[in-house]
Amino acid sequence: MDPALIVLAFTTSCLGSVMGVFTGLVPGIHTNTLASMMLVGYPAIAASVSGIIPEEYVPSAVCCLIMSASVVHSFLDFVPSVFIGAPDAEDAISVLPGHRLLLKGQGMMAVRAAAVGSLVGCSAAILLAVPLQYLMINGASEFLDGFTKAILVAVVGVLLYNEFLKGNLVIGTVCFLLSGALGYAVMELPIPSTGILGEGTLLLPMLSGLFGLPILLSSDDGHPMPRQTDDGRDPVGIVPGIKGVVMGSVAGWFPGITSTVGATVSATIMPDRSPERFISTVASIGTVTSVLSLVTLSVSGGGRSGTVIVIGDILGDSVRGFMTEPFMMLLISSAVASLLGFVLTIWAGRMMSGLVDRVSQKTMNRIVIAFVVSLIAATTGIWGIAVMVAALLIGFIPSANDTGRTCLCGCLMLPVLLM
């Protein structure tokens, strides 16, 4: 590859990483939104850099920026998940173990676990990308596509079997179906989602209502948050990240299997009671999925996320094929972003740790609840509030029946099965 293209990928990746910090730390602002804005503004961007970057490389440069933002976002979105309780679609189930560690004064342990898992996952995904691309181009893709529905049904079976072992099969099934019905309505029905800040995503009120807000509303402790400690050491090692690579490789190809679902299946097959190790696995799966979705794009021309779909729209057929220049530039961008994302995640975690122990848990919860509800109202309007209320009613079922929240992942899986 031309050294100039490597320099271009590195430079645009640094710029994109700054954007990823913003989207990762602000709940409800996703890289899909950033990618959509870049697509709309692409003609103006291309015109503004035409004298700086050769015209034929502008699409790849813009896509490297988008990809690096997506990777950094996949690192940093665990910080608001742990300290605020406002989850992203990819890490919703990690809210509870992250909050448990926070209440023990170990919020930074959760953040470091997520950072290590993401770094392991991204590094492995980059190494696997080219071999997987070769296999998919040479027939593996058609073979795997024939098993999509079967894989999804099997995953649902594992989730429900996990509830059966805990004696919660009926409640787990009810939670799966109710959350799935809500997810289907959010994803498939023409529900308005426009607030005073423009059009937002109804995934924010749905996921906050199912996973984040019930935890905050159930906590009435008025004592100060425990002082957050950080010994500066890796709390998990590479094993949880490697587990995430295995599930992330599946999630990167089959639609509907997010990092949340993959980590739950992994925990069922290979039980691990450590909350920090579970968080590390979730983080690894999310980052692996982000990177390996590029393989899907290069083989089929389709994407598994809004970010990759936009990249495909900008690059067109130039990204398709074995080890094309755009594809390799995107992998370089992912590598740069993973290193920056690791450092930035630790920095952001330390910053948040210094804030949460200055206020009582009750006050902190009220502030966060007010912020999340205001954000939902501002970005999705009255219909977003309605979705949040419906999600809350479902989200309280597990705690009211002393069961886990795993089957609430039906909000993401059932819609795919019904398509």
C-alpha positions as CSV (number, residue, x, y, z in Angstrom):
1,M,0.0,0.0,0.0
2,D,1.1,3.5,-0.8
3,P,2.7,5.1,2.4
4,A,0.7,8.3,1.7
5,L,-2.5,6.3,2.2
6,I,-1.3,5.0,5.5
7,V,-0.5,8.5,6.6
8,L,-4.0,9.6,5.4
9,A,-5.7,6.8,7.3
10,F,-3.7,7.7,10.5
11,T,-4.6,11.4,10.3
12,T,-8.3,10.9,9.6
13,S,-8.4,8.3,12.3
14,C,-7.2,10.7,14.9
15,L,-9.8,13.2,13.9
16,G,-12.5,10.6,13.9
17,S,-11.4,9.4,17.4
18,V,-12.2,12.9,18.8
19,M,-15.7,12.5,17.4
20,G,-16.0,9.1,18.9
21,V,-15.2,10.5,22.4
22,F,-18.2,12.8,22.1
23,T,-20.6,10.2,20.8
24,G,-19.4,7.6,23.3
25,L,-19.7,9.8,26.4
26,V,-23.0,11.5,25.6
27,P,-25.9,9.0,26.0
28,G,-28.3,8.9,23.1
29,I,-25.7,10.3,20.6
30,H,-24.6,7.3,18.5
31,T,-22.0,7.0,15.7
32,N,-24.9,6.0,13.4
33,T,-26.1,9.6,13.8
34,L,-22.6,11.0,13.0
35,A,-22.3,8.7,10.0
36,S,-25.7,9.8,8.7
37,M,-24.7,13.5,9.0
38,M,-21.4,12.7,7.2
39,L,-23.4,11.0,4.4
40,V,-25.7,14.0,4.0
41,G,-22.8,16.4,4.1
42,Y,-20.4,14.4,2.0
43,P,-20.6,16.6,-1.1
44,A,-19.7,19.6,0.9
45,I,-16.9,17.7,2.7
46,A,-15.5,16.4,-0.6
47,A,-15.5,19.9,-2.0
48,S,-13.8,21.4,1.0
49,V,-10.9,18.9,1.0
50,S,-10.5,18.6,-2.7
51,G,-7.3,20.8,-2.7
52,I,-5.8,18.9,0.2
53,I,-6.6,15.2,-0.5
54,P,-6.6,13.7,-4.0
55,E,-10.1,13.4,-5.2
56,E,-10.0,9.6,-5.6
57,Y,-9.0,9.2,-1.9
58,V,-11.7,11.5,-0.4
59,P,-14.3,8.7,0.0
60,S,-11.8,6.4,1.8
61,A,-10.6,9.3,4.0
62,V,-14.1,10.2,5.1
63,C,-14.9,6.5,5.8
64,C,-11.7,6.1,7.9
65,L,-13.0,9.1,10.0
66,I,-16.4,7.4,10.4
67,M,-14.8,4.0,11.2
68,S,-12.4,5.3,13.8
69,A,-15.3,7.2,15.5
70,S,-17.2,4.0,15.6
71,V,-14.4,2.0,17.2
72,V,-13.6,4.7,19.8
73,H,-17.3,4.9,20.6
74,S,-17.4,1.1,21.2
75,F,-14.7,1.7,23.9
76,L,-16.1,4.7,25.6
77,D,-19.8,4.0,25.7
78,F,-19.2,1.8,28.7
79,V,-18.3,4.9,30.8
80,P,-21.9,6.3,30.8
81,S,-23.2,2.8,31.1
82,V,-21.3,2.3,34.4
83,F,-21.5,5.7,35.9
84,I,-24.8,7.0,34.6
85,G,-26.8,3.9,33.7
86,A,-27.8,5.0,30.2
87,P,-27.0,2.0,28.0
88,D,-26.2,1.7,24.3
89,A,-27.8,-1.1,22.3
90,E,-24.6,-3.0,22.3
91,D,-23.9,-3.0,26.1
92,A,-27.3,-2.7,27.7
93,I,-27.1,-5.8,29.8
94,S,-23.8,-4.6,31.3
95,V,-25.5,-1.8,33.2
96,L,-26.3,-4.0,36.3
97,P,-22.9,-5.6,36.9
98,G,-21.3,-2.2,36.2
99,H,-23.6,-0.5,38.7
100,R,-22.8,-3.2,41.3
101,L,-19.1,-2.5,41.0
102,L,-19.8,1.3,41.2
103,L,-21.6,0.8,44.5
104,K,-18.6,-1.1,45.8
105,G,-16.3,1.8,44.9
106,Q,-14.9,-0.2,42.0
107,G,-16.3,1.7,39.1
108,M,-12.9,2.0,37.5
109,M,-12.5,-1.8,37.7
110,A,-15.6,-2.0,35.4
111,V,-14.1,0.7,33.1
112,R,-10.7,-1.0,32.9
113,A,-12.3,-4.4,32.3
114,A,-14.3,-2.9,29.4
115,A,-11.2,-1.1,28.0
116,V,-9.1,-4.3,28.1
117,G,-11.9,-6.4,26.6
118,S,-12.3,-3.9,23.8
119,L,-8.6,-3.8,23.1
120,V,-8.2,-7.5,23.0
121,G,-11.3,-7.9,20.8
122,C,-10.3,-5.2,18.3
123,S,-6.7,-6.5,18.0
124,A,-8.0,-10.0,17.4
125,A,-10.6,-8.8,14.9
126,I,-8.0,-6.9,12.9
127,L,-5.8,-10.0,12.7
128,L,-8.8,-12.2,11.7
129,A,-10.3,-9.8,9.2
130,V,-8.3,-10.8,6.1
131,P,-8.4,-14.6,6.7
132,L,-12.2,-14.4,7.3
133,Q,-12.6,-12.2,4.2
134,Y,-10.8,-14.8,2.1
135,L,-13.0,-17.6,3.5
136,M,-16.3,-15.6,3.0
137,I,-15.4,-14.6,-0.6
138,N,-14.7,-18.2,-1.4
139,G,-18.0,-19.7,-0.5
140,A,-18.3,-19.6,3.3
141,S,-20.8,-16.7,3.2
142,E,-23.4,-18.6,1.2
143,F,-23.0,-21.6,3.6
144,L,-23.5,-19.5,6.7
145,D,-26.4,-17.5,5.4
146,G,-28.4,-20.7,5.2
147,F,-28.2,-21.1,9.0
148,T,-29.2,-17.6,10.0
149,K,-32.7,-18.4,11.3
150,A,-31.5,-21.6,13.0
151,I,-28.7,-19.8,14.8
152,L,-31.1,-17.1,16.1
153,V,-33.6,-19.7,17.3
154,A,-30.7,-21.6,19.0
155,V,-29.6,-18.4,20.7
156,V,-33.1,-17.8,22.0
157,G,-33.2,-21.3,23.2
158,V,-30.0,-20.8,25.2
159,L,-31.4,-17.7,26.8
160,L,-34.6,-19.4,27.9
161,Y,-32.8,-22.5,29.0
162,N,-30.7,-20.3,31.2
163,E,-33.9,-19.0,32.8
164,F,-35.2,-22.6,33.2
165,L,-32.1,-23.6,35.2
166,K,-32.9,-20.7,37.6
167,G,-36.6,-21.7,37.9
168,N,-37.7,-18.6,36.0
169,L,-38.8,-20.0,32.6
170,V,-42.3,-18.6,32.7
171,I,-41.3,-15.1,33.8
172,G,-38.3,-15.2,31.4
173,T,-40.5,-16.1,28.5
174,V,-43.0,-13.4,29.4
175,C,-40.1,-10.8,29.6
176,F,-38.7,-12.0,26.3
177,L,-42.1,-11.8,24.5
178,L,-43.1,-8.4,26.0
179,S,-39.7,-6.8,25.3
180,G,-39.7,-8.3,21.9
181,A,-43.1,-6.9,21.1
182,L,-41.9,-3.5,22.2
183,G,-38.7,-3.8,20.2
184,Y,-40.8,-4.8,17.1
185,A,-43.0,-1.7,17.6
186,V,-40.0,0.5,17.9
187,M,-38.1,-0.9,14.9
188,E,-40.9,-1.6,12.5
189,L,-43.9,0.7,13.2
190,P,-43.9,4.3,12.0
191,I,-43.7,5.8,15.5
192,P,-42.7,9.5,15.4
193,S,-39.3,10.2,17.1
194,T,-38.8,13.9,16.7
195,G,-38.0,16.2,19.6
196,I,-36.9,19.8,19.9
197,L,-33.3,18.7,19.0
198,G,-34.4,17.0,15.9
199,E,-35.1,13.3,15.1
200,G,-33.7,10.9,17.5
201,T,-33.7,7.1,18.0
202,L,-36.4,5.3,20.0
203,L,-33.8,2.8,21.0
204,L,-32.6,5.2,23.7
205,P,-36.0,5.3,25.6
206,M,-36.5,1.6,25.1
207,L,-33.1,0.5,26.3
208,S,-33.1,3.0,29.2
209,G,-36.5,2.0,30.3
210,L,-35.7,-1.7,30.1
211,F,-32.2,-1.7,31.6
212,G,-31.0,1.6,33.1
213,L,-33.8,3.5,34.7
214,P,-35.3,0.5,36.7
215,I,-31.9,0.1,38.5
216,L,-31.8,3.9,39.3
217,L,-35.4,4.1,40.5
218,S,-35.0,1.0,42.7
219,S,-32.1,2.5,44.6
220,D,-33.3,4.7,47.6
221,D,-29.9,4.9,49.4
222,G,-29.3,8.5,50.5
223,H,-25.7,7.9,51.6
224,P,-22.8,9.2,49.6
225,M,-21.5,7.1,46.8
226,P,-18.5,5.0,47.9
227,R,-15.2,6.6,47.2
228,Q,-14.0,5.2,43.9
229,T,-10.6,3.5,44.0
230,D,-8.3,2.5,41.1
231,D,-5.2,0.4,41.6
232,G,-4.2,0.9,38.0
233,R,-4.0,-2.8,37.2
234,D,-5.7,-5.0,34.6
235,P,-8.6,-6.7,36.5
236,V,-9.4,-9.4,34.0
237,G,-6.6,-10.5,31.7
238,I,-7.2,-11.5,28.1
239,V,-9.4,-14.6,28.6
240,P,-12.8,-12.7,28.7
241,G,-11.7,-10.8,25.6
242,I,-10.9,-14.0,23.8
243,K,-14.3,-15.4,24.7
244,G,-15.7,-12.2,23.2
245,V,-13.8,-12.7,20.0
246,V,-15.5,-16.1,19.5
247,M,-19.0,-14.7,20.0
248,G,-18.2,-11.4,18.2
249,S,-17.3,-13.4,15.1
250,V,-20.8,-14.9,15.1
251,A,-22.4,-11.5,15.9
252,G,-20.5,-9.8,13.2
253,W,-22.1,-12.0,10.5
254,F,-25.6,-13.0,11.8
255,P,-28.1,-10.1,12.3
256,G,-29.8,-9.7,15.6
257,I,-27.0,-11.1,17.8
258,T,-25.6,-8.1,19.5
259,S,-22.8,-8.0,22.0
260,T,-25.4,-8.1,24.8
261,V,-26.9,-11.4,23.5
262,G,-23.5,-12.9,22.7
263,A,-22.2,-12.2,26.1
264,T,-25.3,-13.8,27.7
265,V,-24.9,-16.9,25.6
266,S,-21.2,-17.1,26.4
267,A,-21.9,-16.8,30.1
268,T,-24.5,-19.5,29.8
269,I,-22.2,-21.9,28.0
270,M,-19.1,-20.9,30.0
271,P,-20.4,-19.6,33.3
272,D,-18.5,-16.7,34.9
273,R,-19.8,-15.0,38.0
274,S,-17.3,-12.2,38.0
275,P,-19.0,-8.9,36.9
276,E,-15.8,-7.4,35.6
277,R,-15.1,-10.4,33.4
278,F,-18.6,-10.3,32.1
279,I,-18.3,-6.6,31.2
280,S,-15.0,-7.4,29.5
281,T,-16.6,-10.0,27.4
282,V,-19.5,-7.7,26.4
283,A,-17.0,-5.0,25.5
284,S,-14.9,-7.4,23.4
285,I,-17.9,-8.6,21.5
286,G,-19.1,-5.1,20.7
287,T,-15.7,-4.1,19.3
288,V,-15.2,-7.3,17.4
289,T,-18.6,-6.8,15.8
290,S,-17.7,-3.2,14.8
291,V,-14.5,-4.4,13.0
292,L,-15.7,-7.6,11.4
293,S,-18.8,-5.9,10.0
294,L,-16.3,-4.5,7.5
295,V,-15.8,-8.1,6.3
296,T,-19.5,-8.5,5.8
297,L,-19.5,-5.2,3.8
298,S,-16.6,-6.3,1.6
299,V,-18.2,-9.6,0.8
300,S,-21.9,-8.9,0.5
301,G,-22.0,-5.2,0.1
302,G,-24.4,-5.0,3.1
303,G,-23.9,-3.8,6.6
304,R,-24.9,-4.9,10.1
305,S,-25.0,-1.4,11.5
306,G,-25.9,2.1,10.4
307,T,-22.2,3.1,10.4
308,V,-21.2,0.3,8.0
309,I,-24.2,0.9,5.8
310,V,-23.1,4.6,5.4
311,I,-19.5,3.5,4.7
312,G,-20.9,1.2,2.0
313,D,-22.9,4.0,0.5
314,I,-19.9,6.3,0.3
315,L,-17.4,3.7,-1.0
316,G,-19.8,1.8,-3.2
317,D,-18.2,-1.3,-4.9
318,S,-14.7,-0.1,-4.3
319,V,-14.7,-1.7,-0.9
320,R,-15.8,-5.1,-2.3
321,G,-13.2,-7.7,-3.0
322,F,-10.2,-9.2,-1.4
323,M,-7.8,-6.8,0.4
324,T,-8.9,-3.7,-1.5
325,E,-7.2,-0.4,-0.7
326,P,-10.3,1.1,1.1
327,F,-10.7,-2.1,3.1
328,M,-7.1,-2.1,4.3
329,M,-7.3,1.6,5.1
330,L,-10.3,0.9,7.3
331,L,-8.4,-1.8,9.1
332,I,-5.6,0.6,9.8
333,S,-8.1,3.2,11.0
334,S,-9.5,0.6,13.4
335,A,-6.0,-0.2,14.8
336,V,-5.2,3.4,15.4
337,A,-8.6,4.0,17.0
338,S,-8.3,1.0,19.3
339,L,-5.1,2.3,20.8
340,L,-6.6,5.8,21.3
341,G,-9.8,4.4,22.5
342,F,-8.1,2.4,25.3
343,V,-6.2,5.5,26.6
344,L,-9.3,7.7,26.3
345,T,-11.5,5.2,28.1
346,I,-9.3,5.1,31.1
347,W,-9.1,8.9,31.1
348,A,-12.8,9.3,30.9
349,G,-13.4,6.7,33.7
350,R,-11.0,8.6,36.0
351,M,-12.8,11.8,35.3
352,M,-16.2,10.3,36.1
353,S,-14.8,8.6,39.2
354,G,-13.8,12.0,40.6
355,L,-17.4,13.2,40.2
356,V,-19.6,10.4,41.5
357,D,-18.1,10.2,45.0
358,R,-18.9,13.9,45.7
359,V,-22.6,13.5,45.8
360,S,-25.0,11.0,47.5
361,Q,-26.2,8.0,45.6
362,K,-29.8,9.3,45.9
363,T,-28.9,12.7,44.5
364,M,-26.7,11.2,41.8
365,N,-29.6,8.9,40.8
366,R,-32.1,11.8,40.7
367,I,-29.7,13.9,38.5
368,V,-29.1,11.0,36.1
369,I,-32.8,10.2,35.9
370,A,-33.6,13.8,35.2
371,F,-30.9,14.0,32.6
372,V,-31.9,10.8,30.8
373,V,-35.6,11.7,30.8
374,S,-34.8,15.2,29.5
375,L,-32.6,13.8,26.8
376,I,-35.3,11.4,25.7
377,A,-37.9,14.1,25.6
378,A,-35.5,16.5,23.7
379,T,-34.5,13.9,21.1
380,T,-37.6,11.8,20.6
381,G,-40.5,13.9,21.9
382,I,-43.7,12.7,23.5
383,W,-43.6,9.4,21.7
384,G,-40.2,8.7,23.1
385,I,-41.5,9.3,26.6
386,A,-44.4,6.9,25.9
387,V,-41.9,4.2,24.8
388,M,-39.8,4.8,27.9
389,V,-42.9,4.4,30.1
390,A,-43.8,1.1,28.4
391,A,-40.3,-0.1,28.7
392,L,-40.2,0.8,32.4
393,L,-43.3,-1.3,33.0
394,I,-41.6,-4.3,31.4
395,G,-38.2,-3.5,32.9
396,F,-39.6,-3.8,36.5
397,I,-40.9,-7.3,35.9
398,P,-37.5,-9.1,36.5
399,S,-36.8,-7.3,39.8
400,A,-40.3,-7.7,41.0
401,N,-40.0,-11.5,40.4
402,D,-36.4,-11.9,41.6
403,T,-35.1,-12.9,38.2
404,G,-32.4,-11.8,35.8
405,R,-32.8,-9.2,33.1
406,T,-31.2,-11.3,30.3
407,C,-34.5,-12.1,28.5
408,L,-35.2,-8.5,28.1
409,C,-32.8,-8.9,25.2
410,G,-35.9,-10.0,23.3
411,C,-36.3,-6.4,22.4
412,L,-33.5,-6.8,19.9
413,M,-33.8,-10.4,18.9
414,L,-37.5,-11.0,18.3
415,P,-37.8,-8.3,15.7
416,V,-35.1,-10.0,13.6
417,L,-36.8,-13.4,13.9
418,L,-40.1,-11.9,12.8
419,M,-38.7,-10.2,9.7
